[in-house]
Amino acid sequence: MLPTAVAAITAVLTLIGLGYYLLALWSARSFHREARRAPPDFQPGVSILKPVKGLDPEMYASFRSHCLQDYQGSYEILFGVSAMDDPAVAAIERLQAEFPQRSIRLVLCPERLGANGKVSNLVQMTPHALHDYILINDSDIQVSPQYLMEIMSCFRPAARRGRPVGLVTALYRGSSHRTIGSRMEALGIATDFIAGVLTARRIEGGIRFGLGATLAVSREALEAIGGLEPLVDYLADDYELGARVSQSGFEVALSREVVETFVPAYSFAQFLAHQIRWSRSTLHSRKLGYTGMVFTYGLPWALFNVIASGGSLSSIALLSLTMVVRVAVALVVGVGVLGDLQVLRDLWLLPLRDLVALAVWVWSFAGDTVAWRGQRFTLKNGKLRRLSAI
């Protein structure tokens, strides 16, 4: 009786997962169709805030890309460091020398205001920003020359819009190293995470959270949520910022611009640790939606259904259909929306990556501890409490 029951349950979960894949395809098509519209011409002054700690080989190229913008409005770049002996300081000084025509400033942020060091730096950087719009992104984000124009155009008031835009965020793709862990991380971003973002946007009639790759916020919206100070103890500060802006009566817009982040050369163990941290962060930020992810793992459930059914013809047919649709999601979202050609190279890793994702989802409910930047924390309602150094 047990194998029969397991076969029936996994078949149902597979069918629901298949439905989710079809919904993801529809959501991606909808976003892609909307993204073809020409952006309005709105180029206000903007302050780019980049908290940095340490220096990776790809970071200078990322810094440079922010100085090469085709943008008619005024913009400045503020880098925040906790100490002047940080290795990033020399790179920032080199950037200032290479681009003397750009307003590039270094801000010392000596105070630790909470568990999240990045947000702590941002709180101390914000008073130095000169413009009415503030754009926050990670230190390793590389952008196109149209980046600022595309992001800021989303703030232009529209006559028929019910709520003013308070925050603009953007999709991203990961540039991986050769390690399996790094490649699986980038593959998950392109074929699973972003598919989930687009699906949530379609189901909820808009996006109600932010993505750390780009968080552009108006001063008006930032003041309405009490600034960045309330976020200093949150791990998922990007999600919290977007959620609070949305709850305060502003619209959160998703730009058509896609940026690129550099995925570290993770070992498989490091990849798992990062996935656990991300999963538990999402669980504590978006509990209902995260729990519902059990219905999004159609391919793993189809594989389990074949095993539970003893390789029956119907289970193999269901697996084949699910595999075809899952690959379609990977290609449409990863290649079509994000322009990530690495997906073609690493498509063979997709079944393994999805199996690992399901295992991580299950394991994320088994505890509330995470490892982050050499320290261990517990999570409670999305907030971090330090336990010890690793």
Secondary structure, 3 states (H helix, E strand, C coil): CHHHHHHHHHHHHHHHHHHHHHHHHHHHHHHHHHHCCCCCCCCCCEEEEEECCCCCCCHHHHHHHHHCCCCCCCEEEEEEECCCCCCHHHHHHHHHHHCCCCEEEEEECCCCCCCCHHHHHHHHHHHHCCCCEEEECCCCCECCCCHHHHHHHCCCCCCCCCCCEEEEEEEEEEECCCCHHHHHHHHHHHHHHHHHHHHHHHHCCCECCCECCEEEEEHHHHHHCCCCHHHCCECCHHHHHHHHHHHCCCEEEEEEEEEEEECCCCCHHHHHHHHHHHHHHHHHHCHHHHHHHHHHCHHHHHHHHHHHCCCCHHHHHHHHHHHHHHHHHHHHHHHHHCCCCHHHHCHHHHHHHHHHHHHHHHHHCCCCEEEECCEEEEEECCEEEEEEEC
